[in-house]
Amino acid sequence: MAFKDLVVHVDSGARAPERLDLAFAVARKFGGRVTGMFAELDALGSSLVGRRTPADLDRAAEAGRKALEAAA
């Protein structure tokens, strides 16, 4: 049995492009398909006070979608 569906975590972190590149390289090599999943917390670090607004999270999700499409 071969697994051909990959899910890659897409966020606004510095290593997201590296994860995307790796996921697509593996998918190409084995004839697979990549699905991106955006997930981030609204908290800014470990602060109980610092929160990102829903609009900030929407912008980060949109940037993740664009990065996924560019990598594809």
N, C-alpha and C positions, 0 to 999 in steps of 0.2 A: 504494500500500500504506500502510495506517495502523497505527501501533503503538498499542495500547490497554491494554497491561499495564504498570503502573509498579511498580518496586521502590523502596521508601524505606528508608533506613538509620534504624533506631530504636535509640537508646542513651540513656544517662542524662545526656547533655550538655545544656547550656542551650539549644541551638538545635534540639533534636529536635522540640519542638512546632511550630516554624516550618516545618521540613521536612515534617511531617505535614500542616499546613494547606495548604502549597503543593501537595503531591502530590494531596490530595483535591480541591483547586480545579481542577487540571488534569484529573483524572479526571472530574469533573462536567462540565467544559466540553466534553470530547471523548468522553464516554461510555465512559470507561475503567474499569479495575479496579486497585486498589492492593493490593500485598502488602508487608507489613512484614518487615524482616530485622534481627534484633538481632545486633549484633556489638560486643564490647568485649574489650580485653585484660585479663588479670588483673594486669598491672603497674600500679603507682601512679606515674605519671610516668616519668621516666627512671631511676629507682632500680632497681638490681639486687636490692635486699633487700626493698623494699616490694611486697608482693603482696596481692591480695584473695583471700578464701577462696571456694571454690565456692558456699557459701551466699550470700555477698555478690553474686556474679554471678547466681545464681538470683533473688535479690530484684530486681536491676536488670532482668533479663529480664522478670520478672512485671510490673514497673512499666511497662516498654516496651509489653508486650502490652495493659495496661489503657489506656495513652495512645492506642494505635492504635485500640482499640475505641471509646474516647470520641470520637476524631476522626471515626470512621466514622458 
